[in-house]
Amino acid sequence: MLGIILTQTETFIIGPVAQLLGYIMEGIFFCLDKIGIPNIGLSIILFTIVIYLLMTPLTIKQQKFSKLSVKMNPEIQAIRAKYEGKKDNDSMMRMNEETQAVYAKYGVSPTGSCVQLLVQMPILFALYRVIYAVPAYVAKVKEAFFPLVDKLISEPGSAEFIQSFKDAAVFAKQFTSEEFTGGNTEYIRNTFVDVLNRASTAEWHSISEKFPALTSDVNSTVETLERYNNFLGINIGNSPSYIVTEAIAAGAYLMVVAAFAIPLLSALTQWINTKLMPQQTTDDRDNPMASSMKTMNVMMPIMSAFFCYTLPAGMGIYWIAGSVIRSIQQIIINKHMDKVDLDEVIKKNVEKRNQKLKKAGIDPNAINNYASMNTRNITAKASAQSSLSQEERDKRLQKSTEYYHTNAKPGSIAAKANMVKQYNEKNNKK
């Protein structure tokens, strides 16, 4: 198995998908390098656009489902309210049939959104890995670490030294693995690249101080990486938190503003994206899922800002680009859905469903009327049972009051005594 973070992953499903996406990322960087713009930040933006465009059909289906869910949710809630408290098998079956009829009417599947998410999730995880591990998938970027890495490996104590770097703890298992201790050259090189790719500017300088003979190679590597990582004056290999600390120490307050702009833009674009998504119109108290989604929509922008502040700025650029693309897609989908005649859509969906039922040998009219007929039957039956129960109670009450009218005034002590007497005589006969 290869490394944990930056070396290529072999995780089930995600590994092969990441390799495929890595080819796309490498192709984009290759093209930019050929036109004289070998920039990782620009590559991330173009890479994100390409991947989201390729995922557009899945995104449209998912967001179309969300849009239709908002419109059909009142009907689903009404069905649930109608059968509230009814736990018998017949009622549960009828509720399920009516619910399925609503989904069929709108032409969506209850599991449709889940299936689309399951397809998208490996792609999104792999996309994250490629962006977070650019040297593992883009050969040109990995080459920038050489020959420094090979020379550094040959220096005594170099492995122990770079393990003291702030983010090196993430790769602790790699340093103690059999492949590393056994002398697997490629694995050792990848591990060094993993750590150095996360190294801060101060840590790069510390290498020159620790190994003066490598100063020239360190400067050359840093210069190349800064050219690749420079995006609008920011080194996207560093986190905004680190940039802010360094900028304040240097008195470069304009850089502080630029560093804070990344997490703030990430939170803003995430917030705009959630606002463009179809919103539930039902009372949150009646719909716990809607309440949870509302809370998540508030928390996601905050979490996005926090992560973008602490992670390398390149991840923030990816999140901002992704949010902008999703927002544009959502605006287009919203405009399209606003023009759609839902009555016509429902009519076509009902016709398709009826045709399927006919092929299966089922009378569509019987199915469509089943729920309403059974609802009337339930009401009538409940009413009849309620009436009989009241009549039975009246008979029992009348029978019990007969004790009061046996040679005594109703409510008198004699009447009560007669009641006890007759009760005892009745039990003695038994």
C-alpha positions in Angstrom: 0.0 0.0 0.0 1.2 3.5 -0.8 1.2 6.5 1.4 -1.6 8.0 3.4 -2.2 11.5 2.3 -0.2 12.6 -0.7 1.0 9.4 -2.2 -1.6 7.9 -4.5 -4.4 6.1 -2.6 -5.4 2.5 -3.2 -8.6 2.8 -1.3 -11.4 0.6 -2.7 -13.3 2.5 -5.6 -11.8 5.9 -4.5 -8.3 4.8 -5.6 -9.1 4.0 -9.3 -11.4 7.1 -9.5 -8.6 9.3 -8.1 -6.2 7.9 -10.6 -8.6 8.7 -13.4 -9.1 12.3 -12.1 -5.4 12.6 -11.6 -4.9 12.1 -15.4 -7.3 15.0 -16.0 -5.5 17.2 -13.5 -2.1 16.3 -15.0 -3.5 17.1 -18.5 -4.7 20.5 -17.4 -1.4 21.4 -15.7 0.5 20.1 -18.8 -1.5 22.4 -21.0 -1.0 25.4 -18.7 2.7 24.7 -18.6 2.9 24.6 -22.4 1.4 28.1 -22.6 3.7 29.4 -19.9 1.2 29.4 -16.9 2.2 26.4 -14.8 0.0 27.4 -11.9 -1.6 24.9 -9.4 -4.3 27.4 -8.3 -5.5 28.0 -11.8 -5.3 24.2 -12.5 -7.5 23.5 -9.5 -10.2 26.0 -10.7 -10.2 24.5 -14.2 -10.0 21.0 -12.9 -13.1 21.7 -10.6 -15.0 23.1 -13.5 -14.3 20.2 -15.8 -15.3 17.6 -13.1 -18.5 19.4 -12.1 -19.4 19.7 -15.8 -18.9 16.0 -16.3 -21.1 15.4 -13.2 -23.8 17.8 -14.5 -26.3 15.0 -15.5 -26.2 13.6 -12.0 -26.4 17.0 -10.4 -29.4 17.9 -12.5 -31.2 14.7 -11.5 -30.4 15.3 -7.8 -31.5 18.9 -7.8 -34.5 18.2 -9.9 -35.5 15.7 -7.2 -35.0 18.3 -4.5 -37.1 20.8 -6.5 -40.0 18.3 -6.9 -39.7 17.1 -3.3 -40.5 20.6 -2.1 -43.7 20.6 -4.2 -44.8 17.1 -3.3 -43.9 17.3 0.4 -47.2 18.8 1.5 -49.1 15.9 -0.1 -46.7 13.4 1.6 -47.3 15.1 4.9 -51.0 15.1 4.4 -51.0 11.3 3.9 -48.9 10.8 7.0 -51.3 13.0 9.0 -54.3 11.1 7.7 -52.9 7.8 9.0 -51.3 9.2 12.2 -51.7 6.9 15.1 -52.9 4.0 12.9 -50.4 1.2 13.4 -52.4 -1.7 12.0 -51.1 -3.6 9.0 -53.9 -2.5 6.6 -53.5 1.2 7.4 -49.7 1.0 7.0 -50.1 -0.7 3.6 -52.7 1.9 2.5 -50.4 4.7 3.6 -47.5 3.2 1.7 -49.6 2.8 -1.5 -50.8 6.4 -1.4 -47.3 7.6 -0.8 -46.0 5.6 -3.7 -48.8 7.0 -5.9 -47.6 10.6 -5.1 -44.0 9.7 -6.0 -45.2 8.1 -9.2 -47.3 11.2 -10.0 -44.2 13.4 -9.8 -42.1 10.9 -11.6 -39.5 10.5 -8.9 -38.2 7.6 -6.8 -38.0 7.7 -3.0 -34.4 6.4 -3.4 -33.6 8.4 -6.5 -31.6 11.1 -4.6 -29.7 8.5 -2.6 -28.6 6.6 -5.7 -27.2 9.8 -7.2 -25.4 10.7 -4.0 -23.9 7.2 -3.8 -22.5 7.7 -7.4 -21.2 11.2 -6.7 -19.6 10.5 -3.3 -16.6 8.4 -4.6 -16.0 11.1 -7.2 -16.0 13.9 -4.7 -13.8 12.0 -2.3 -11.4 11.2 -5.1 -11.5 14.8 -6.3 -10.5 16.0 -2.8 -7.6 13.5 -2.7 -6.2 14.7 -6.0 -6.3 18.4 -5.1 -4.9 17.7 -1.6 -2.2 15.4 -3.2 -1.2 17.3 -6.3 2.5 16.0 -6.4 1.2 12.4 -6.3 -0.9 12.8 -9.5 0.9 15.6 -11.4 4.4 14.4 -12.4 5.6 17.9 -13.2 4.9 19.1 -9.7 6.5 16.1 -8.1 9.6 16.6 -10.2 10.1 20.0 -8.5 11.1 18.2 -5.2 14.0 16.5 -7.0 17.0 16.3 -6.8 16.6 17.8 -3.3 14.7 14.7 -1.9 17.3 12.2 -3.1 20.1 14.3 -1.6 18.1 14.8 1.6 17.5 11.1 2.0 21.2 10.4 1.9 21.9 12.9 4.7 22.2 11.1 8.2 19.3 12.0 10.5 17.2 13.6 7.8 14.2 11.3 8.4 14.2 12.1 12.1 14.6 15.8 11.3 11.6 16.2 9.0 9.5 14.2 11.4 9.8 17.2 13.7 7.8 19.3 11.2 4.4 20.5 12.4 2.3 18.3 10.0 4.7 15.3 9.9 2.6 13.5 12.6 0.1 12.7 9.9 2.7 10.5 8.2 4.0 8.8 11.4 2.9 5.4 10.2 4.7 5.8 6.9 8.0 6.3 8.7 7.6 3.2 10.8 6.2 0.9 8.0 8.2 -2.1 6.8 8.5 -0.5 3.4 10.2 2.6 4.8 12.4 0.7 7.3 13.1 -2.0 4.7 14.6 0.5 2.3 11.9 0.7 -0.4 13.4 3.6 -2.3 10.2 4.8 -4.0 8.2 4.6 -0.8 10.8 6.6 1.1 10.9 9.2 -1.6 7.1 9.5 -1.6 7.1 9.9 2.2 9.7 12.7 2.0 7.6 14.4 -0.7 4.5 14.0 1.5 6.1 15.8 4.4 7.9 18.5 2.3 4.7 19.3 0.4 3.1 20.3 3.7 6.2 22.2 5.0 5.8 25.9 5.9 8.3 28.5 4.7 10.0 28.5 8.1 10.4 24.7 7.9 12.0 25.0 4.4 14.5 27.5 5.8 15.3 25.1 8.7 16.4 22.5 6.2 19.1 24.9 4.9 20.1 25.6 8.5 20.3 21.9 9.4 22.0 20.8 6.2 24.0 23.8 4.8 25.3 21.7 1.8 21.7 21.5 0.5 21.0 25.3 0.6 21.2 25.7 -3.2 18.9 22.7 -3.8 16.4 24.0 -1.1 16.3 27.5 -2.7 15.8 26.1 -6.2 13.0 23.8 -5.0 11.3 26.6 -3.0 11.5 28.9 -6.0 9.9 26.4 -8.3 7.1 25.5 -5.9 6.4 29.2 -5.1 6.0 29.8 -8.9 3.6 26.8 -9.1 1.7 27.8 -5.9 1.5 31.5 -6.4 -2.1 32.5 -7.0 -2.9 36.2 -6.9 0.1 36.9 -4.6 -0.7 34.1 -2.2 1.2 30.8 -1.7 -1.6 28.3 -1.8 0.6 25.7 -0.3 0.4 27.6 3.0 -2.8 27.8 5.1 -4.4 31.2 5.6 -3.7 31.0 9.4 0.0 30.6 8.7 -0.1 33.4 6.1 -1.8 35.7 8.6 0.8 35.0 11.3 3.7 35.6 8.9 2.1 38.7 7.4 1.5 40.3 10.8 5.1 39.6 11.8 6.3 41.3 8.6 3.8 44.1 8.8 2.2 43.1 5.5 -1.4 43.9 6.4 -2.6 43.7 2.8 -1.6 40.0 2.8 -3.6 39.5 6.0 -6.7 40.8 4.2 -6.0 38.5 1.2 -5.5 35.5 3.6 -8.8 36.1 5.4 -10.6 36.6 2.0 -10.3 32.8 1.2 -12.2 31.4 4.2 -14.7 34.3 4.1 -15.4 33.8 0.3 -15.7 30.0 1.0 -18.4 30.6 3.7 -20.2 33.2 1.5 -20.3 31.0 -1.6 -21.5 28.1 0.5 -24.2 30.2 2.0 -25.4 31.5 -1.4 -25.4 27.9 -2.6 -27.7 26.7 0.2 -30.0 29.7 -0.4 -30.4 28.8 -4.0 -31.4 25.2 -3.2 -35.1 24.4 -3.0 -36.5 25.2 0.4 -39.1 23.2 2.3 -42.3 25.2 2.9 -43.8 23.0 5.7 -43.5 23.8 9.4 -40.2 22.5 10.7 -42.0 21.2 13.8 -43.9 18.8 11.5 -40.8 17.9 9.5 -37.7 17.0 11.5 -35.7 16.4 8.4 -36.4 19.9 7.2 -35.3 21.2 10.6 -32.1 19.2 10.4 -31.4 20.5 6.9 -31.9 24.1 8.1 -29.4 23.6 10.8 -26.9 22.0 8.4 -27.3 25.0 6.0 -26.3 27.3 8.8 -23.4 25.2 10.1 -21.9 24.3 6.7 -20.7 27.8 5.8 -19.2 28.2 9.3 -17.4 24.9 9.1 -16.2 25.7 5.6 -14.6 29.0 6.8 -12.9 27.2 9.7 -11.4 24.4 7.5 -10.3 26.9 4.8 -8.5 28.9 7.4 -6.5 26.0 8.8 -5.9 23.9 5.6 -3.7 24.9 2.7 -5.2 27.7 0.7 -5.5 25.4 -2.4 -8.4 23.6 -0.7 -10.1 26.9 -0.1 -9.9 27.7 -3.8 -11.3 24.3 -4.6 -14.3 24.8 -2.3 -14.9 28.4 -3.6 -14.8 27.2 -7.2 -17.1 24.2 -6.4 -19.7 26.4 -4.7 -19.7 29.0 -7.5 -20.2 26.2 -10.1 -23.0 24.6 -8.1 -24.7 28.0 -7.7 -24.6 28.6 -11.4 -26.0 25.1 -12.0 -28.7 25.7 -9.5 -29.8 29.0 -11.0 -30.1 27.4 -14.4 -32.1 24.5 -13.0 -34.4 26.8 -11.0 -35.1 28.8 -14.1 -35.8 25.6 -16.1 -38.1 24.2 -13.4 -40.0 27.5 -13.1 -40.9 27.2 -16.8 -42.0 23.6 -16.5 -45.8 22.9 -16.4 -46.1 20.6 -13.4 -49.6 19.7 -14.3 -48.5 18.4 -17.7 -45.6 16.6 -16.0 -48.0 15.0 -13.5 -50.4 14.0 -16.3 -47.6 12.3 -18.3 -46.3 10.5 -15.2 -49.8 9.2 -14.3 -50.2 7.9 -17.8 -46.8 6.1 -17.6 -47.8 4.6 -14.3 -51.2 3.5 -15.6 -49.6 1.8 -18.6 -47.2 -0.1 -16.3 -50.1 -1.2 -14.1 -52.0 -2.4 -17.1 -49.0 -4.4 -18.4 -48.9 -6.0 -14.9 -52.5 -6.9 -15.2 -53.7 -4.4 -12.5 -56.6 -2.0 -12.9 -55.2 1.5 -12.5 -58.6 2.9 -11.5 -58.9 0.4 -8.8 -55.5 1.3 -7.4 -56.1 5.0 -7.7 -59.5 4.8 -5.9 -58.3 2.2 -3.4 -56.9 4.7 -0.9 -59.9 7.0 -1.0 -62.4 4.1 -0.8 -60.6 2.5 2.1 -60.4 5.9 3.9 -64.2 6.1 3.6 -64.5 2.6 4.9 -62.3 3.3 7.8 -64.3 6.4 8.7 -67.6 4.5 8.4 -66.4 1.6 10.4 -64.9 3.8 13.1 -68.2 5.7 13.2 -70.2 2.4 13.5 -68.0 1.1 16.1 -68.2 4.3 18.0 -72.1 4.2 17.8 -72.3 0.5 18.9 -69.9 1.2 21.8 -72.1 4.1 23.0 -75.3 2.0 22.6 -73.7 -0.8 24.6 -72.6 1.6 27.3 -76.2 3.0 27.4 -77.6 -0.5 27.8 -75.2 -1.3 30.6 -76.0 1.9 32.3 -79.7 1.3 32.0 -79.3 -2.2 33.3 -77.2 -1.0 36.3 -79.8 1.7 37.1 -82.5 -1.0 37.4 -81.1 -1.7 40.8 -82.1 1.8 41.8 -85.8 1.4 40.9 -86.6 -1.8 42.9 -89.0 -0.5 45.6 -86.7 2.4 46.3 -86.2 5.9 45.3 -83.3 6.4 42.9 -80.3 7.6 44.6 -81.5 6.6 48.1 -79.7 4.3 50.5 -82.4 1.6 50.0 -81.7 1.7 46.3 -78.0 1.2 46.8 -78.8 -1.6 49.2 -81.0 -3.3 46.7 -78.2 -3.0 44.1 -75.7 -4.8 46.4 -78.3 -7.4 47.2 -79.1 -8.2 43.6 -75.4 -8.2 42.7 -74.7 -10.8 45.5 -77.7 -12.9 44.5 -76.5 -13.0 40.9 -73.0 -14.1 41.9 -74.4 -16.8 44.3 -76.4 -18.3 41.5 -73.1 -18.7 39.6 
